[in-house]
């Protein structure tokens, strides 16, 4: 190995360990200019990841894309950093572009990257497949500490697939061989979660109470997730009704903590669902939870449709179920067919209300195919927000990467949503509408109206 490169890598490693981020960045910039082999590129991006510089990593990857470097390595790191900033669907899209490679030829670390991205996106069979490959030749008992955590991740994937028997066996093996109280507490927390998922509340409480005593007492993400499952379990213990108050408090504490630290809304949205499931959540929030943009719902699917806001007084009414929107101009209502991106974004923010909507989530939902141009997406997002302000008179508050409509402007927008597509409002009024009727109602050209008819026929709305 080149003497100068070895020394520079030692200096970078020392800066990373000491969390001297500015110094490490300067050293990494020097390293990047000189060393760009596969092994050197891996060291470079791994150092950025350890420093938590995910956005900076994406900026460097953008340079790779511009230079035509589209190797599996570049795609994998693109996916990993996108997942870390909360752009999960973009991360999945990046992974889908990686050239097919047999599992046997992939490194353990690469398999762990795949597994982690699939796991947080709820793709449990895919996550399990890659974690199994990452853990080849190890057991939960014999694996070194980092791989013990990977064994727990595999158990999470198996639990998500319904294989809680094997998930519990893995967690118990990790707990029995854990070298420190933190790892033992994480293993116990996972084991308790698996018992809770089987509704074995008595056993879940016993394990989770032990985890509560074992985990370090400082406030952390690990403790927040423990309190999530311990809180739910306390709410479900039929012979300990007096503990429900404590259980709700733990759920609410976990919710508040994860809301402040998590880049993925799912982490705290799931807790709202649990609060609803034990009749401790605000019923007024049920619709918001049920239709939160891009969220997979567990306990709220029985709500088939909802109107957010007052349609009669709102200046803009957006009907996502019918793919149309209305603008009130003085006493006249103008109808428009098709929902442009800025109007769809406006509808999503109205649904999210004061919970807000992460900008990374917005980018993933609006431009789910364009993982390679993440930073261009930021300028596009800002263009949509300017259009919302100038064309629709609605201002958006932006703080910490979270977007929300200004509270005083929320009443200007109403949104109707449904879990299924509904017949357009014109066809409800005029079942035999002609191309001319469509053109006049939606203020579009006659040629475009024939395209609308074609779409309606495909959807079964028009014969």
Number of C-alpha atoms within 10 A of each C-alpha: 5 6 8 9 14 11 11 15 19 12 16 24 16 13 19 19 14 10 13 13 17 11 13 22 19 11 17 21 12 12 19 16 8 11 14 13 10 12 9 16 16 14 20 20 23 15 22 21 18 12 17 15 18 20 17 15 21 24 15 14 22 20 11 14 17 11 9 9 14 16 14 16 15 21 23 21 24 27 29 25 24 27 24 19 21 22 26 26 24 26 29 22 18 24 22 13 14 16 10 8 9 7 15 11 9 14 11 18 14 19 20 24 20 22 28 23 23 24 21 16 16 14 17 20 17 16 26 27 18 22 29 19 20 26 20 10 9 14 15 24 17 13 18 13 17 9 20 26 18 20 28 26 23 30 27 26 28 23 23 19 15 15 14 21 14 14 25 24 14 26 28 20 18 27 25 14 16 21 12 12 15 15 21 22 25 25 29 29 30 30 29 30 29 26 25 21 17 14 14 16 22 17 15 28 23 15 21 26 17 16 26 18 11 18 22 14 9 8 10 15 14 16 20 20 23 26 26 27 28 30 28 26 29 25 26 22 19 13 9 10 13 12 17 20 13 16 26 25 16 21 27 22 16 25 22 14 17 22 17 9 12 14 20 20 19 19 17 23 21 19 23 21 21 22 22 18 16 14 12 19 17 10 10 8 13 17 20 18 22 25 23 21 18 14 13 16 15 12 16 17 14 9 13 13 16 15 16 21 18 14 18 10 13 19 19 25 27 27 24 22 17 19 19 19 23 19 17 15 10 7 6 8 12 14 18 15 21 16 17 12 13 19 22 19 23 24 25 22 24 29 30 21 19 14 17 20 24 22 23 24 24 23 25 23 17 15 18 18 16 15 23 22 16 22 15 11 20 15 11 14 21 12 13 18 21 17 16 18 13 11 10 17 13 21 19 20 13 15 11 7 13 17 22 23 24 16 13 9 14 21 19 18 25 25 24 19 22 17 15 11 13 16 17 18 15 15 16 12 9 11 14 12 15 14 18 14 16 22 18 14 15 18 14 15 13 15 11 13 21 16 12 18 18 15 13 16 12 11 12 10 17 16 10
